[in-house]
Amino acid sequence: MAVSLIVNGERMASSADPMTPLVDVLREDFHLTGAKPVCREGFCGACMVLLDGAPALSCLMPLALAEHCEIRTVEGLSSGGTLTPIQTALEAHDAVQCGMCFPGMVVSLTHVLATTPSPTRDDIRMALTGNICRCTGYERIVEAALSAVAK
Amino acid sequence: MPGSIVVAPLLDVALDALAERGANGAAFAGGTWIMRSPIRHEPLQSHFVAIGKILELTTISVAPDRIEIGAAVTHTALAAALADIPELDVLTAAAGRSANPAIRAMATIGGNLATAGFAAADCVPALLCLDAEVEIASRGDSERMPLQRFLDIRSTLAPGQLLTRIIVPRSVRSTAHARLPLRKAGDYPVAIVSLAVNRDAAARIQSARIAVGAVEPVARRWERLEAAVVGRPLEPERMAEMAAEFADDFVGRDSIEVPAWYRVSVLPSLMRRAAAAALGGRALSGMEG
């Protein structure tokens, strides 16, 4: 039986095995390839999505438990072709490197900026604890987030 | 063959479903261990019963004499609920600093205790030093036992039995949780020392409970050290010296991350940090992520 999900505001259905990791459903069924299945054990954060508004590791979330949840992937953060403030800041600070970890970083930063009033450097670093960058690009990412806070 | 997963709305429904599925079924709490089965080259069970939506398993009840924690309470929820209870600093730190924020939002305390293959579970030594008990339920039956007993039998529980509740007795004590992850944050610990001490009017230790996690396959109390520190002041340096003296009580486990000897070798340092944190009323020391 198909599992119904709301992905980036659109109702979608998947008939994959109910234990299939959500990241695989997003990528293989819905062709939303922003979330990356990199470590598949919850350490790297490259598969991060917002699940009912909270950051969630889509590699560890079985499809069946995401039923009727509202999922927002990196593809669904901006609207009308306009970048969000954090996306704009990351571009302005030239913070994007290889791109593997980046969708997860953007998702985590979107959440902390939306839920923490005036987040500090420590708040931002804490929010990125579960997002691993192999290009060692953390500092520019943090600076970009702080600049988005300041605006 | 496709698997199945039933989302149980009530505990009775979950216990019935687990009983009916028998050896082919298993409880699914946070899923942070189960979903990594393919990485460990372990087959998934055929049938899962999800317990994360059951109200009584996701509730924390705070009474003057005890705290009861539903088995499906997440690490994030537990750390938030206990943040203002200083005597439980050890458990707040264990729940609030393990792994990374997204894992903590999924992983449950019941999963942490019930997963026999996970040696680096932060909440196990924390709850051992707090004298916790657990409740096991099955269809029409329930049983309460000390956590240590549960750790001994957890691999042999009959199909249909489910860890439902953790009971932590309250008392006046100082507690701390010292852990050493390989990276400063977001990693599993190489070794853990959890400490709970009662001191008399002269600030000498009346009783101590010290538990070590991650060093051996299963966390356990450090009873020789507990006995040796009674009657002494809580001095971090002296506690570290005594920990070094008794460190051969442990046989470290080898792993790809670190050799066995290294896990044992950091115990005195962690003991020092736990004692300093307990003295200062802080749950965490600088060594921790």
Interface residues (C-beta under 8 A of the other chain):
Chain A: D17 P18 M19 P21 R40 E41 G42 F43 G45 M48 A54 P55 A56 L57 C59 L60 M61 P62 A64 L65 M126 A127 T129 G130 I132
Chain B: P2 G3 S4 I5 V7 F28 G31 T32 M35 R36 P38 I39 L44 F48 A50 G52 A99 N100 P101 A102 I103 A105 M106 A185 G186 D187 G289
